[in-house]
Amino acid sequence: MSRIRIRDFHDDDLDEVVRLWGESTRDPDAVVYSLAEVIASCHEDHAVVAVNDDRLVGVIVGRAAHAQGWIVFFSIAPEVPAEHVGGSLLDALERRMAPLGLGKLSVLVAEDDTPLVALTANGFEQRHPLRYLERQMPVQRRELDLLKEVGGRILPRHLWENVSGMREEKRLLEERLVTPLADPDLADRFGVVPPKAVMLFGPPGTGKTTFAKAVASRLDWPFVELFPSRLADGGAGLAGALRQTFEVIGDLEHAVVFIDEVEEIASRRRGDPPSPTQGVTNELLKLVAEFREHEGRLLICATNFVRSLDAAFLRHGRFDYVLPIGLPDSAARRAIWTRYVPVDVAERIDLDALVAASEGLTPADIEYASRRASQAALADALADDGSADELTTDRYLEALGATRATVSPEAISDFLEDIDSFARL
């Protein structure tokens, strides 16, 4: 099966929507929304479809009523993976309807009418024996303008599951961050204080930003990424802009705030004369202390050079944990290769060889090598000179040989030393 695309409903999709409605409606007495209602909502409300080779294989239709959204119709063709395609359709519909400021998104389905696995996997909970499912929307109406002001957004719900391998890092984040914040009652039972701030450190390209987004996705909290270089462009200066932004974030009920390459604004202060960033570092230290006074928020900072941070910045009481994020292990590299090797050729590829040959590479390095191999195979096919072949293990190994590792052996050695000196698990 070729790649499935998610896009908005077009008028010429209507015949296929009707076909899916007929195929999914086995019991006329169990229909929740009539075909006429579905058609009307396709044209007047919000509809998203899944398409495979120009054939419509999935559809979801929603409408808003005051502060509540309702899924009017949700159907997936039996030959496609319901959980994966269903999750993508639900995410797309939620993004379409999020600007309406809905308090919740609900669906009322008849027996065997909708793949429940796709709904429950996307955060819906069954509330009634009639299979009424609802979920709280991550951002309420009053918070939409605030979130827009600070450049925040709601991330897809499946990013945590999409983090390939890295089992030890995921275990640490699940235990230290996600569980105490998502289930504070359980944390209280064991005397665990939910974290307020965490530092991720490691070589560049190892996935620190990916993990920060995955945590926000797992918590179903808005994700706000702060870019110091952009904040510095404002008239208030970087320190003033940071304070203004944190004040806006303070009005959000929940938020994961992420600052990457934080060493740019929290480097070591060097006395007299003060460094150009000393005032910013001082302000950031105050903001972290104030940030910690509020519940329902998490600050994640990331750095490639933890040893360059100001000592006061890493002091106990500011960051609950200082967690290392290193290069992917063999299990993680296998998972990454599995993601990038096309399904049609996967059985012919020696994954063990690729995993061994990619030791010491970052996830971004492996992605580059896989794309290089794919592009070379496509170029040969287009040349059509009789020598073109499909993707092979040798072609991937050739691409790996031409890929320069992002992280040098010296950087890896420094990272291992930093784990001993700075990690706080």
KOLDOVEX-460494 format. One line per field, with one value per residue (C-alpha): residue number from 1; x, y, z; chain; residue in three letters. Coordinates in steps of 0.5 Angstrom, whole numbers, plus 500, padded with zeros to 3 digits. Layout:
N
num <- [NUM ...]
east <- [X ...]
north <- [Y ...]
up <- [Z ...]
chaine <- [A ...]
residu <- [ALA ...]
//
This chain:
425
num <- [1 2 3 4 5 6 7 8 9 10 11 12 13 14 15 16 17 18 19 20 21 22 23 24 25 26 27 28 29 30 31 32 33 34 35 36 37 38 39 40 41 42 43 44 45 46 47 48 49 50 51 52 53 54 55 56 57 58 59 60 61 62 63 64 65 66 67 68 69 70 71 72 73 74 75 76 77 78 79 80 81 82 83 84 85 86 87 88 89 90 91 92 93 94 95 96 97 98 99 100 101 102 103 104 105 106 107 108 109 110 111 112 113 114 115 116 117 118 119 120 121 122 123 124 125 126 127 128 129 130 131 132 133 134 135 136 137 138 139 140 141 142 143 144 145 146 147 148 149 150 151 152 153 154 155 156 157 158 159 160 161 162 163 164 165 166 167 168 169 170 171 172 173 174 175 176 177 178 179 180 181 182 183 184 185 186 187 188 189 190 191 192 193 194 195 196 197 198 199 200 201 202 203 204 205 206 207 208 209 210 211 212 213 214 215 216 217 218 219 220 221 222 223 224 225 226 227 228 229 230 231 232 233 234 235 236 237 238 239 240 241 242 243 244 245 246 247 248 249 250 251 252 253 254 255 256 257 258 259 260 261 262 263 264 265 266 267 268 269 270 271 272 273 274 275 276 277 278 279 280 281 282 283 284 285 286 287 288 289 290 291 292 293 294 295 296 297 298 299 300 301 302 303 304 305 306 307 308 309 310 311 312 313 314 315 316 317 318 319 320 321 322 323 324 325 326 327 328 329 330 331 332 333 334 335 336 337 338 339 340 341 342 343 344 345 346 347 348 349 350 351 352 353 354 355 356 357 358 359 360 361 362 363 364 365 366 367 368 369 370 371 372 373 374 375 376 377 378 379 380 381 382 383 384 385 386 387 388 389 390 391 392 393 394 395 396 397 398 399 400 401 402 403 404 405 406 407 408 409 410 411 412 413 414 415 416 417 418 419 420 421 422 423 424 425]
east <- [500 503 503 496 495 491 488 481 475 474 467 468 470 463 461 467 464 457 460 464 458 454 459 460 452 450 444 440 437 443 445 447 447 444 447 444 447 454 453 451 457 462 460 458 463 469 471 478 480 485 487 491 493 487 482 479 480 478 474 472 467 466 461 462 456 458 464 463 465 462 464 459 462 468 470 476 476 477 484 488 491 485 489 495 490 485 490 492 485 483 489 488 480 482 487 482 477 482 481 474 476 472 472 472 471 466 463 457 457 453 455 461 460 467 474 474 481 483 479 481 488 487 485 478 474 468 463 457 454 452 459 459 466 469 476 478 481 488 487 481 478 480 487 488 490 495 498 498 502 508 508 505 502 498 503 500 498 503 510 512 510 514 521 525 528 532 529 533 532 524 524 527 523 517 518 521 517 511 508 508 505 500 498 499 495 499 506 503 502 509 511 514 514 512 518 518 524 529 535 537 544 548 552 548 543 541 534 533 528 525 524 522 516 514 514 509 505 505 502 497 500 501 508 512 519 522 528 532 535 528 526 532 529 524 524 525 531 532 532 525 522 524 520 514 514 514 508 504 505 503 496 496 493 498 504 511 516 522 529 534 541 540 548 547 543 546 553 558 558 565 565 568 567 561 559 554 549 550 544 540 543 541 534 533 535 530 524 526 525 518 516 517 512 506 503 501 507 514 520 525 532 537 544 550 555 553 560 559 553 553 554 548 544 544 544 539 532 532 532 530 533 539 539 544 541 546 547 542 544 543 536 534 538 534 528 530 532 526 522 526 527 521 516 517 524 525 525 531 535 540 538 544 549 546 545 553 555 551 554 556 551 546 538 539 546 542 536 541 544 537 535 542 541 534 535 541 537 531 537 539 532 530 537 534 541 540 544 539 537 533 535 540 544 550 547 545 552 555 551 553 560 559 556 560 558 556 559 566 570 572 565 563 569 567 559 561 565 559 555 559 560 553 548 542 537]
north <- [500 507 513 515 523 527 533 537 535 537 537 532 527 527 520 517 519 517 510 510 512 506 501 503 503 496 497 503 503 505 511 517 522 521 521 528 531 528 531 538 538 536 543 547 545 541 535 532 526 520 519 513 513 518 513 516 511 515 521 525 530 535 541 546 547 553 551 543 540 534 528 527 522 518 512 508 503 496 495 501 501 504 506 510 513 514 518 522 524 526 530 534 535 538 542 545 546 548 556 555 555 549 546 539 534 529 523 519 512 506 499 497 504 507 504 505 504 510 514 511 512 519 521 520 516 512 516 512 505 508 509 516 518 525 528 535 540 542 549 553 559 564 561 561 569 568 562 565 571 567 562 556 550 544 538 531 526 521 524 520 513 516 517 511 506 511 506 508 516 515 511 516 522 517 516 523 528 525 520 525 531 527 523 528 524 518 522 524 517 516 523 525 532 533 537 544 545 540 540 536 536 532 533 536 532 527 529 533 538 531 529 536 535 528 530 536 531 525 530 533 540 546 547 554 554 560 563 568 571 572 575 580 583 586 593 591 588 580 580 585 580 574 577 579 572 569 573 571 564 565 566 559 553 548 549 546 551 549 553 550 552 555 556 563 566 563 562 563 570 573 578 585 588 584 580 582 577 577 581 576 571 574 575 568 566 570 567 560 561 565 559 554 557 555 548 545 548 545 548 544 547 544 545 542 545 544 545 552 554 559 555 558 556 548 549 545 548 551 544 538 534 534 529 526 525 521 518 512 505 499 498 506 505 499 503 509 505 501 508 510 504 503 498 495 493 492 484 485 490 487 491 488 491 498 498 496 501 507 506 513 517 521 520 526 523 516 520 524 517 514 520 520 512 513 519 516 510 515 518 512 510 516 516 509 507 499 499 502 498 498 500 495 494 496 502 504 502 507 512 511 511 518 521 525 524 530 528 527 522 528 530 523 523 530 528 522 526 531 525 524 532 534 529 529 523]
up <- [500 498 503 506 505 510 507 507 504 497 494 489 495 497 493 496 503 502 500 506 510 507 508 515 517 518 522 520 527 530 526 530 525 518 511 510 516 515 508 510 515 510 506 512 518 518 514 513 509 508 501 498 491 490 493 499 505 511 513 519 520 526 528 534 538 543 547 545 539 536 531 526 522 523 518 516 510 513 509 512 519 523 529 525 520 525 530 524 522 529 530 523 525 532 529 524 530 535 534 535 543 544 551 549 543 544 539 540 536 535 537 531 528 529 531 538 538 534 539 545 543 541 549 548 554 554 559 558 556 550 548 549 548 550 551 554 549 552 551 553 549 554 553 545 545 550 547 540 543 546 539 543 540 541 539 536 541 539 539 545 541 535 539 536 541 547 552 558 556 556 562 566 563 564 571 573 569 566 571 577 573 569 576 582 586 585 586 593 595 594 597 590 588 581 578 575 571 568 564 558 556 551 544 538 534 539 540 546 542 540 547 550 545 546 554 552 547 553 558 553 555 550 548 548 545 546 542 545 538 536 543 543 537 541 544 551 550 551 559 558 553 557 563 559 555 562 565 559 560 567 565 562 566 563 559 557 556 552 551 547 547 553 554 550 555 562 561 566 569 569 574 573 567 566 560 555 557 565 566 562 566 572 570 567 574 577 572 574 581 580 575 580 584 580 579 572 568 566 564 560 558 553 552 548 553 560 563 560 564 570 576 580 574 575 583 587 587 580 576 579 574 570 565 559 552 549 542 540 542 538 539 538 531 529 530 527 521 521 520 514 510 506 507 500 501 508 508 503 507 512 518 523 518 518 525 526 521 524 531 533 529 531 529 524 521 520 517 512 510 509 505 501 499 497 493 489 488 485 480 478 476 472 468 466 463 465 471 476 482 487 494 497 503 500 497 505 507 501 504 511 508 506 512 516 524 527 534 534 539 543 544 546 551 554 554 559 563 564 566 572 573 572 571 577 576]
chaine <- [A A A A A A A A A A A A A A A A A A A A A A A A A A A A A A A A A A A A A A A A A A A A A A A A A A A A A A A A A A A A A A A A A A A A A A A A A A A A A A A A A A A A A A A A A A A A A A A A A A A A A A A A A A A A A A A A A A A A A A A A A A A A A A A A A A A A A A A A A A A A A A A A A A A A A A A A A A A A A A A A A A A A A A A A A A A A A A A A A A A A A A A A A A A A A A A A A A A A A A A A A A A A A A A A A A A A A A A A A A A A A A A A A A A A A A A A A A A A A A A A A A A A A A A A A A A A A A A A A A A A A A A A A A A A A A A A A A A A A A A A A A A A A A A A A A A A A A A A A A A A A A A A A A A A A A A A A A A A A A A A A A A A A A A A A A A A A A A A A A A A A A A A A A A A A A A A A A A A A A A A A A A A A A A A A A A A A A A A A A A A A A A A A A A A A A A A A A A A A A A A A A A A A A A A A A A A A A A A A A A A A A A A A]
residu <- [MET SER ARG ILE ARG ILE ARG ASP PHE HIS ASP ASP ASP LEU ASP GLU VAL VAL ARG LEU TRP GLY GLU SER THR ARG ASP PRO ASP ALA VAL VAL TYR SER LEU ALA GLU VAL ILE ALA SER CYS HIS GLU ASP HIS ALA VAL VAL ALA VAL ASN ASP ASP ARG LEU VAL GLY VAL ILE VAL GLY ARG ALA ALA HIS ALA GLN GLY TRP ILE VAL PHE PHE SER ILE ALA PRO GLU VAL PRO ALA GLU HIS VAL GLY GLY SER LEU LEU ASP ALA LEU GLU ARG ARG MET ALA PRO LEU GLY LEU GLY LYS LEU SER VAL LEU VAL ALA GLU ASP ASP THR PRO LEU VAL ALA LEU THR ALA ASN GLY PHE GLU GLN ARG HIS PRO LEU ARG TYR LEU GLU ARG GLN MET PRO VAL GLN ARG ARG GLU LEU ASP LEU LEU LYS GLU VAL GLY GLY ARG ILE LEU PRO ARG HIS LEU TRP GLU ASN VAL SER GLY MET ARG GLU GLU LYS ARG LEU LEU GLU GLU ARG LEU VAL THR PRO LEU ALA ASP PRO ASP LEU ALA ASP ARG PHE GLY VAL VAL PRO PRO LYS ALA VAL MET LEU PHE GLY PRO PRO GLY THR GLY LYS THR THR PHE ALA LYS ALA VAL ALA SER ARG LEU ASP TRP PRO PHE VAL GLU LEU PHE PRO SER ARG LEU ALA ASP GLY GLY ALA GLY LEU ALA GLY ALA LEU ARG GLN THR PHE GLU VAL ILE GLY ASP LEU GLU HIS ALA VAL VAL PHE ILE ASP GLU VAL GLU GLU ILE ALA SER ARG ARG ARG GLY ASP PRO PRO SER PRO THR GLN GLY VAL THR ASN GLU LEU LEU LYS LEU VAL ALA GLU PHE ARG GLU HIS GLU GLY ARG LEU LEU ILE CYS ALA THR ASN PHE VAL ARG SER LEU ASP ALA ALA PHE LEU ARG HIS GLY ARG PHE ASP TYR VAL LEU PRO ILE GLY LEU PRO ASP SER ALA ALA ARG ARG ALA ILE TRP THR ARG TYR VAL PRO VAL ASP VAL ALA GLU ARG ILE ASP LEU ASP ALA LEU VAL ALA ALA SER GLU GLY LEU THR PRO ALA ASP ILE GLU TYR ALA SER ARG ARG ALA SER GLN ALA ALA LEU ALA ASP ALA LEU ALA ASP ASP GLY SER ALA ASP GLU LEU THR THR ASP ARG TYR LEU GLU ALA LEU GLY ALA THR ARG ALA THR VAL SER PRO GLU ALA ILE SER ASP PHE LEU GLU ASP ILE ASP SER PHE ALA ARG LEU]
//
